[in-house]
Amino acid sequence: MAYIINDDCISCGACADACPVSAITEGDGKYVIDADTCVDCGTCAETCPVGAPQEA
């Protein structure tokens, strides 16, 4: 199951920079994860300073 980014996102970009498969892009007001590309590694959740990425 892919990760999602909740509304706690502060748009810092840390998760996008850390994603090994480039599944995270800047969206409207927060970053978003492409579920088809996400490999469920959890790197985004480990990197995020506010815990916005969560397992869907």
VORO-741179 format. One record per atom (N, C-alpha, C, O, CB): residue number from 0; residue in one letter; x, y, z. Coordinates in pm, 1 decimal. Glycine has a CB too. Example, Ala and Ser with C-alpha at 12.3 -4.5 7.8 and 13.67 -1.06 7.14 Angstrom:
2
site num=0 residuo=A c1=1319.0 c2=-569.0 c3=780.0
site num=0 residuo=A c1=1230.0 c2=-450.0 c3=780.0
site num=0 residuo=A c1=1320.0 c2=-330.0 c3=780.0
site num=0 residuo=A c1=1423.6 c2=-331.9 c3=846.5
site num=0 residuo=A c1=1130.8 c2=-447.3 c3=904.6
site num=1 residuo=S c1=1285.0 c2=-225.0 c3=708.0
site num=1 residuo=S c1=1367.0 c2=-106.0 c3=714.0
site num=1 residuo=S c1=1290.0 c2=3.0 c3=787.0
site num=1 residuo=S c1=1340.9 c2=113.8 c3=803.9
site num=1 residuo=S c1=1408.4 c2=-59.8 c3=572.5
//
This chain:
56
site num=0 residuo=M c1=84.3 c2=-117.7 c3=0.0
site num=0 residuo=M c1=0.0 c2=0.0 c3=0.0
site num=0 residuo=M c1=89.0 c2=124.2 c3=0.0
site num=0 residuo=M c1=185.1 c2=131.2 c3=76.6
site num=0 residuo=M c1=-96.0 c2=-0.3 c3=122.1
site num=1 residuo=A c1=59.2 c2=218.9 c3=-82.1
site num=1 residuo=A c1=138.4 c2=341.1 c3=-95.8
site num=1 residuo=A c1=117.6 c2=435.0 c3=22.0
site num=1 residuo=A c1=20.0 c2=424.2 c3=96.2
site num=1 residuo=A c1=103.2 c2=412.4 c3=-225.5
site num=2 residuo=Y c1=210.5 c2=526.0 c3=36.9
site num=2 residuo=Y c1=199.5 c2=630.9 c3=137.9
site num=2 residuo=Y c1=117.8 c2=747.0 c3=80.9
site num=2 residuo=Y c1=106.9 c2=763.6 c3=-40.6
site num=2 residuo=Y c1=340.5 c2=679.4 c3=183.7
site num=3 residuo=I c1=61.3 c2=825.9 c3=170.5
site num=3 residuo=I c1=-7.5 c2=949.7 c3=133.6
site num=3 residuo=I c1=49.2 c2=1060.7 c3=221.1
site num=3 residuo=I c1=107.6 c2=1033.8 c3=326.1
site num=3 residuo=I c1=-164.4 c2=937.0 c3=150.7
site num=4 residuo=I c1=32.1 c2=1184.5 c3=178.6
site num=4 residuo=I c1=77.8 c2=1298.1 c3=257.5
site num=4 residuo=I c1=-44.5 c2=1371.9 c3=309.2
site num=4 residuo=I c1=-128.7 c2=1417.1 c3=231.6
site num=4 residuo=I c1=169.5 c2=1392.8 c3=173.7
site num=5 residuo=N c1=-53.4 c2=1383.5 c3=441.0
site num=5 residuo=N c1=-171.2 c2=1446.5 c3=500.7
site num=5 residuo=N c1=-157.9 c2=1599.2 c3=501.9
site num=5 residuo=N c1=-59.2 c2=1654.1 c3=452.9
site num=5 residuo=N c1=-192.6 c2=1394.2 c3=643.6
site num=6 residuo=D c1=-256.2 c2=1665.5 c3=557.3
site num=6 residuo=D c1=-261.9 c2=1811.5 c3=557.3
site num=6 residuo=D c1=-161.5 c2=1877.7 c3=651.9
site num=6 residuo=D c1=-154.1 c2=2000.4 c3=656.7
site num=6 residuo=D c1=-399.9 c2=1855.4 c3=593.9
site num=7 residuo=D c1=-84.8 c2=1799.5 c3=726.5
site num=7 residuo=D c1=19.3 c2=1855.3 c3=811.9
site num=7 residuo=D c1=141.2 c2=1900.8 c3=731.0
site num=7 residuo=D c1=230.9 c2=1965.8 c3=784.8
site num=7 residuo=D c1=61.5 c2=1752.6 c3=916.3
site num=8 residuo=C c1=144.2 c2=1866.9 c3=603.0
site num=8 residuo=C c1=256.6 c2=1900.0 c3=514.4
site num=8 residuo=C c1=285.4 c2=2050.4 c3=517.1
site num=8 residuo=C c1=194.9 c2=2132.9 c3=504.7
site num=8 residuo=C c1=226.7 c2=1854.0 c3=369.7
site num=9 residuo=I c1=414.3 c2=2083.8 c3=533.7
site num=9 residuo=I c1=456.0 c2=2224.5 c3=534.0
site num=9 residuo=I c1=528.3 c2=2260.8 c3=403.6
site num=9 residuo=I c1=589.4 c2=2367.3 c3=394.8
site num=9 residuo=I c1=547.4 c2=2252.9 c3=655.1
site num=10 residuo=S c1=522.0 c2=2174.6 c3=304.1
site num=10 residuo=S c1=580.9 c2=2196.5 c3=170.9
site num=10 residuo=S c1=729.8 c2=2228.0 c3=175.6
site num=10 residuo=S c1=777.3 c2=2314.7 c3=102.2
site num=10 residuo=S c1=508.7 c2=2309.1 c3=100.9
site num=11 residuo=C c1=803.3 c2=2158.8 c3=260.7
site num=11 residuo=C c1=947.7 c2=2182.7 c3=271.8
site num=11 residuo=C c1=1026.9 c2=2109.5 c3=163.6
site num=11 residuo=C c1=1138.3 c2=2150.1 c3=130.7
site num=11 residuo=C c1=997.2 c2=2139.7 c3=409.1
site num=12 residuo=G c1=970.1 c2=2001.6 c3=107.8
site num=12 residuo=G c1=1035.7 c2=1927.9 c3=1.1
site num=12 residuo=G c1=1130.6 c2=1819.0 c3=46.5
site num=12 residuo=G c1=1190.6 c2=1751.2 c3=-37.0
site num=12 residuo=G c1=1108.8 c2=2021.3 c3=-83.1
site num=13 residuo=A c1=1145.6 c2=1800.6 c3=176.2
site num=13 residuo=A c1=1237.9 c2=1698.4 c3=226.4
site num=13 residuo=A c1=1200.7 c2=1558.9 c3=177.4
site num=13 residuo=A c1=1288.3 c2=1479.9 c3=142.2
site num=13 residuo=A c1=1240.3 c2=1700.4 c3=378.5
site num=14 residuo=C c1=1073.5 c2=1529.0 c3=175.1
site num=14 residuo=C c1=1027.9 c2=1396.8 c3=131.9
site num=14 residuo=C c1=1057.6 c2=1373.1 c3=-16.2
site num=14 residuo=C c1=1100.9 c2=1264.5 c3=-54.7
site num=14 residuo=C c1=877.9 c2=1381.3 c3=158.3
site num=15 residuo=A c1=1034.4 c2=1473.9 c3=-97.9
site num=15 residuo=A c1=1059.0 c2=1461.7 c3=-242.3
site num=15 residuo=A c1=1206.8 c2=1439.0 c3=-269.4
site num=15 residuo=A c1=1243.0 c2=1357.7 c3=-354.4
site num=15 residuo=A c1=1010.3 c2=1587.6 c3=-316.8
site num=16 residuo=D c1=1291.9 c2=1510.4 c3=-197.6
site num=16 residuo=D c1=1436.2 c2=1494.4 c3=-215.3
site num=16 residuo=D c1=1483.0 c2=1356.6 c3=-171.5
site num=16 residuo=D c1=1578.3 c2=1303.3 c3=-228.2
site num=16 residuo=D c1=1511.1 c2=1601.6 c3=-137.6
site num=17 residuo=A c1=1418.7 c2=1298.7 c3=-72.8
site num=17 residuo=A c1=1460.2 c2=1169.6 c3=-18.0
site num=17 residuo=A c1=1402.3 c2=1049.1 c3=-92.2
site num=17 residuo=A c1=1456.3 c2=939.0 c3=-81.4
site num=17 residuo=A c1=1420.7 c2=1161.9 c3=125.8
site num=18 residuo=C c1=1294.8 c2=1067.6 c3=-166.4
site num=18 residuo=C c1=1227.1 c2=954.4 c3=-232.0
site num=18 residuo=C c1=1317.8 c2=888.8 c3=-336.5
site num=18 residuo=C c1=1361.5 c2=955.2 c3=-430.5
site num=18 residuo=C c1=1095.7 c2=1001.5 c3=-298.5
site num=19 residuo=P c1=1346.3 c2=759.1 c3=-320.9
site num=19 residuo=P c1=1438.0 c2=691.7 c3=-413.3
site num=19 residuo=P c1=1379.9 c2=665.5 c3=-553.0
site num=19 residuo=P c1=1454.4 c2=635.3 c3=-646.2
site num=19 residuo=P c1=1480.7 c2=561.7 c3=-353.5
site num=20 residuo=V c1=1248.4 c2=676.9 c3=-567.7
site num=20 residuo=V c1=1186.5 c2=651.2 c3=-698.2
site num=20 residuo=V c1=1116.4 c2=774.1 c3=-755.4
site num=20 residuo=V c1=1040.9 c2=763.5 c3=-852.1
site num=20 residuo=V c1=1087.2 c2=537.3 c3=-686.6
site num=21 residuo=S c1=1141.0 c2=889.6 c3=-696.3
site num=21 residuo=S c1=1083.2 c2=1017.3 c3=-742.3
site num=21 residuo=S c1=931.3 c2=1012.3 c3=-755.2
site num=21 residuo=S c1=874.6 c2=1060.2 c3=-853.4
site num=21 residuo=S c1=1143.5 c2=1056.1 c3=-876.1
site num=22 residuo=A c1=866.6 c2=954.0 c3=-655.3
site num=22 residuo=A c1=720.5 c2=940.9 c3=-655.6
site num=22 residuo=A c1=650.4 c2=1062.9 c3=-596.9
site num=22 residuo=A c1=527.6 c2=1071.2 c3=-600.4
site num=22 residuo=A c1=679.6 c2=817.2 c3=-578.3
site num=23 residuo=I c1=726.5 c2=1157.3 c3=-543.1
site num=23 residuo=I c1=667.3 c2=1270.7 c3=-472.6
site num=23 residuo=I c1=691.7 c2=1399.3 c3=-550.8
site num=23 residuo=I c1=804.2 c2=1429.9 c3=-590.4
site num=23 residuo=I c1=725.1 c2=1282.5 c3=-329.7
site num=24 residuo=T c1=583.1 c2=1473.5 c3=-571.9
site num=24 residuo=T c1=591.9 c2=1600.3 c3=-643.5
site num=24 residuo=T c1=516.3 c2=1708.0 c3=-566.1
site num=24 residuo=T c1=433.2 c2=1679.0 c3=-480.0
site num=24 residuo=T c1=535.5 c2=1586.6 c3=-787.4
site num=25 residuo=E c1=547.8 c2=1832.4 c3=-599.2
site num=25 residuo=E c1=480.7 c2=1943.9 c3=-534.1
site num=25 residuo=E c1=340.1 c2=1958.2 c3=-589.1
site num=25 residuo=E c1=320.4 c2=1968.7 c3=-710.1
site num=25 residuo=E c1=559.8 c2=2074.3 c3=-553.1
site num=26 residuo=G c1=242.7 c2=1958.6 c3=-499.6
site num=26 residuo=G c1=103.6 c2=1975.6 c3=-538.6
site num=26 residuo=G c1=52.6 c2=2112.6 c3=-500.1
site num=26 residuo=G c1=131.0 c2=2203.9 c3=-474.3
site num=26 residuo=G c1=17.1 c2=1868.4 c3=-475.6
site num=27 residuo=D c1=-75.6 c2=2126.9 c3=-496.4
site num=27 residuo=D c1=-138.8 c2=2254.0 c3=-462.2
site num=27 residuo=D c1=-148.3 c2=2266.6 c3=-310.2
site num=27 residuo=D c1=-243.0 c2=2216.3 c3=-249.7
site num=27 residuo=D c1=-279.7 c2=2265.3 c3=-527.5
site num=28 residuo=G c1=-51.7 c2=2332.7 c3=-248.6
site num=28 residuo=G c1=-52.6 c2=2353.3 c3=-104.6
site num=28 residuo=G c1=18.2 c2=2247.5 c3=-24.1
site num=28 residuo=G c1=46.5 c2=2269.2 c3=93.7
site num=28 residuo=G c1=-189.9 c2=2362.3 c3=-58.4
site num=29 residuo=K c1=48.1 c2=2132.7 c3=-83.8
site num=29 residuo=K c1=123.2 c2=2027.2 c3=-16.4
site num=29 residuo=K c1=180.6 c2=1933.2 c3=-121.6
site num=29 residuo=K c1=139.1 c2=1935.2 c3=-237.5
site num=29 residuo=K c1=33.3 c2=1949.5 c3=84.6
site num=30 residuo=Y c1=274.5 c2=1852.4 c3=-80.9
site num=30 residuo=Y c1=332.8 c2=1754.3 c3=-171.8
site num=30 residuo=Y c1=238.4 c2=1634.9 c3=-185.4
site num=30 residuo=Y c1=157.9 c2=1608.0 c3=-96.3
site num=30 residuo=Y c1=472.4 c2=1708.5 c3=-121.4
site num=31 residuo=V c1=249.0 c2=1563.7 c3=-297.6
site num=31 residuo=V c1=164.5 c2=1447.3 c3=-322.4
site num=31 residuo=V c1=250.4 c2=1329.4 c3=-366.4
site num=31 residuo=V c1=357.3 c2=1347.0 c3=-424.8
site num=31 residuo=V c1=57.3 c2=1479.0 c3=-428.9
site num=32 residuo=I c1=202.6 c2=1210.8 c3=-337.8
site num=32 residuo=I c1=272.9 c2=1088.0 c3=-372.9
site num=32 residuo=I c1=193.4 c2=1014.4 c3=-480.6
site num=32 residuo=I c1=73.4 c2=990.9 c3=-466.1
site num=32 residuo=I c1=293.9 c2=997.6 c3=-247.6
site num=33 residuo=D c1=262.5 c2=978.6 c3=-588.5
site num=33 residuo=D c1=201.5 c2=898.7 c3=-695.2
site num=33 residuo=D c1=197.1 c2=753.6 c3=-647.6
site num=33 residuo=D c1=300.9 c2=688.5 c3=-635.9
site num=33 residuo=D c1=281.7 c2=912.1 c3=-831.1
site num=34 residuo=A c1=78.9 c2=704.2 c3=-620.6
site num=34 residuo=A c1=61.3 c2=569.9 c3=-564.7
site num=34 residuo=A c1=113.8 c2=461.4 c3=-657.6
site num=34 residuo=A c1=157.9 c2=356.5 c3=-610.7
site num=34 residuo=A c1=-85.3 c2=544.7 c3=-534.8
site num=35 residuo=D c1=110.0 c2=484.4 c3=-787.2
site num=35 residuo=D c1=157.6 c2=384.5 c3=-883.5
site num=35 residuo=D c1=310.2 c2=375.2 c3=-884.3
site num=35 residuo=D c1=365.7 c2=272.1 c3=-922.1
site num=35 residuo=D c1=106.8 c2=418.0 c3=-1024.0
site num=36 residuo=T c1=377.4 c2=481.0 c3=-843.5
site num=36 residuo=T c1=523.8 c2=483.6 c3=-843.1
site num=36 residuo=T c1=580.6 c2=449.0 c3=-706.1
site num=36 residuo=T c1=690.0 c2=393.4 c3=-697.1
site num=36 residuo=T c1=574.0 c2=620.4 c3=-886.6
site num=37 residuo=C c1=509.0 c2=480.7 c3=-600.9
site num=37 residuo=C c1=554.5 c2=457.4 c3=-463.1
site num=37 residuo=C c1=584.6 c2=308.6 c3=-441.1
site num=37 residuo=C c1=505.9 c2=221.6 c3=-478.5
site num=37 residuo=C c1=447.7 c2=506.2 c3=-361.3
site num=38 residuo=V c1=701.1 c2=281.6 c3=-379.1
site num=38 residuo=V c1=741.1 c2=144.0 c3=-349.7
site num=38 residuo=V c1=724.3 c2=110.3 c3=-201.2
site num=38 residuo=V c1=772.4 c2=6.9 c3=-154.6
site num=38 residuo=V c1=886.2 c2=121.5 c3=-392.1
site num=39 residuo=D c1=655.7 c2=198.5 c3=-127.2
site num=39 residuo=D c1=622.1 c2=173.7 c3=13.4
site num=39 residuo=D c1=745.4 c2=151.0 c3=101.3
site num=39 residuo=D c1=744.6 c2=65.4 c3=189.7
site num=39 residuo=D c1=530.4 c2=53.6 c3=23.3
site num=40 residuo=C c1=851.2 c2=228.6 c3=76.0
site num=40 residuo=C c1=975.5 c2=210.3 c3=151.4
site num=40 residuo=C c1=976.1 c2=285.1 c3=284.2
site num=40 residuo=C c1=1048.6 c2=247.0 c3=376.0
site num=40 residuo=C c1=1092.7 c2=255.3 c3=68.2
site num=41 residuo=G c1=895.1 c2=392.7 c3=295.6
site num=41 residuo=G c1=887.0 c2=468.1 c3=419.1
site num=41 residuo=G c1=992.3 c2=576.3 c3=436.7
site num=41 residuo=G c1=995.8 c2=642.4 c3=540.5
site num=41 residuo=G c1=895.6 c2=375.8 c3=531.1
site num=42 residuo=T c1=1077.8 c2=595.5 c3=337.5
site num=42 residuo=T c1=1182.0 c2=697.4 c3=347.6
site num=42 residuo=T c1=1121.9 c2=836.3 c3=366.7
site num=42 residuo=T c1=1176.1 c2=917.5 c3=441.7
site num=42 residuo=T c1=1270.4 c2=695.4 c3=223.0
site num=43 residuo=C c1=1012.2 c2=863.5 c3=300.4
site num=43 residuo=C c1=947.4 c2=994.4 c3=313.0
site num=43 residuo=C c1=902.8 c2=1019.6 c3=456.6
site num=43 residuo=C c1=922.2 c2=1128.9 c3=509.8
site num=43 residuo=C c1=827.1 c2=1004.1 c3=218.1
site num=44 residuo=A c1=843.7 c2=919.7 c3=518.2
site num=44 residuo=A c1=795.7 c2=933.2 c3=655.9
site num=44 residuo=A c1=911.4 c2=952.8 c3=753.3
site num=44 residuo=A c1=899.4 c2=1028.1 c3=849.9
site num=44 residuo=A c1=713.8 c2=810.0 c3=695.9
site num=45 residuo=E c1=1023.5 c2=885.1 c3=728.2
site num=45 residuo=E c1=1140.4 c2=898.2 c3=814.4
site num=45 residuo=E c1=1205.4 c2=1034.8 c3=800.8
site num=45 residuo=E c1=1266.4 c2=1084.1 c3=895.7
site num=45 residuo=E c1=1241.4 c2=789.9 c3=782.6
site num=46 residuo=T c1=1193.0 c2=1097.0 c3=683.3
site num=46 residuo=T c1=1259.1 c2=1223.1 c3=653.8
site num=46 residuo=T c1=1175.8 c2=1344.5 c3=692.6
site num=46 residuo=T c1=1231.7 c2=1448.5 c3=727.4
site num=46 residuo=T c1=1292.2 c2=1229.8 c3=508.0
site num=47 residuo=C c1=1045.7 c2=1333.6 c3=687.5
site num=47 residuo=C c1=957.1 c2=1446.8 c3=709.5
site num=47 residuo=C c1=966.2 c2=1501.8 c3=853.1
site num=47 residuo=C c1=953.3 c2=1426.6 c3=949.7
site num=47 residuo=C c1=814.2 c2=1406.0 c3=678.7
site num=48 residuo=P c1=988.7 c2=1633.9 c3=865.9
site num=48 residuo=P c1=1000.6 c2=1691.9 c3=1000.6
site num=48 residuo=P c1=868.6 c2=1702.3 c3=1077.0
site num=48 residuo=P c1=869.2 c2=1721.5 c3=1198.6
site num=48 residuo=P c1=1061.1 c2=1828.2 c3=990.5
site num=49 residuo=V c1=754.3 c2=1689.7 c3=1006.4
site num=49 residuo=V c1=624.7 c2=1700.7 c3=1074.0
site num=49 residuo=V c1=541.5 c2=1573.6 c3=1065.4
site num=49 residuo=V c1=427.0 c2=1572.6 c3=1110.6
site num=49 residuo=V c1=546.6 c2=1814.9 c3=1015.7
site num=50 residuo=G c1=595.6 c2=1467.0 c3=1008.8
site num=50 residuo=G c1=524.8 c2=1339.0 c3=1003.4
site num=50 residuo=G c1=406.0 c2=1336.2 c3=909.2
site num=50 residuo=G c1=310.9 c2=1261.5 c3=931.9
site num=50 residuo=G c1=478.6 c2=1302.9 c3=1138.8
site num=51 residuo=A c1=410.0 c2=1417.1 c3=802.7
site num=51 residuo=A c1=295.9 c2=1423.1 c3=711.2
site num=51 residuo=A c1=275.7 c2=1296.4 c3=627.7
site num=51 residuo=A c1=161.2 c2=1255.8 c3=608.5
site num=51 residuo=A c1=312.6 c2=1539.8 c3=619.3
site num=52 residuo=P c1=382.0 c2=1231.9 c3=577.1
site num=52 residuo=P c1=359.9 c2=1107.2 c3=501.8
site num=52 residuo=P c1=318.0 c2=994.3 c3=594.8
site num=52 residuo=P c1=381.9 c2=970.0 c3=697.1
site num=52 residuo=P c1=487.0 c2=1067.0 c3=424.6
site num=53 residuo=Q c1=210.8 c2=926.0 c3=558.7
site num=53 residuo=Q c1=160.7 c2=815.3 c3=638.3
site num=53 residuo=Q c1=117.5 c2=701.9 c3=546.9
site num=53 residuo=Q c1=83.1 c2=724.4 c3=430.8
site num=53 residuo=Q c1=44.1 c2=860.4 c3=727.7
site num=54 residuo=E c1=119.3 c2=580.4 c3=599.4
site num=54 residuo=E c1=71.4 c2=467.1 c3=521.1
site num=54 residuo=E c1=-77.4 c2=484.3 c3=493.3
site num=54 residuo=E c1=-155.2 c2=519.1 c3=582.1
site num=54 residuo=E c1=98.4 c2=333.4 c3=594.7
site num=55 residuo=A c1=-114.6 c2=459.6 c3=370.2
site num=55 residuo=A c1=-255.6 c2=474.6 c3=331.0
site num=55 residuo=A c1=-338.4 c2=358.6 c3=380.7
site num=55 residuo=A c1=-459.2 c2=354.4 c3=357.1
site num=55 residuo=A c1=-268.8 c2=486.2 c3=179.3
//
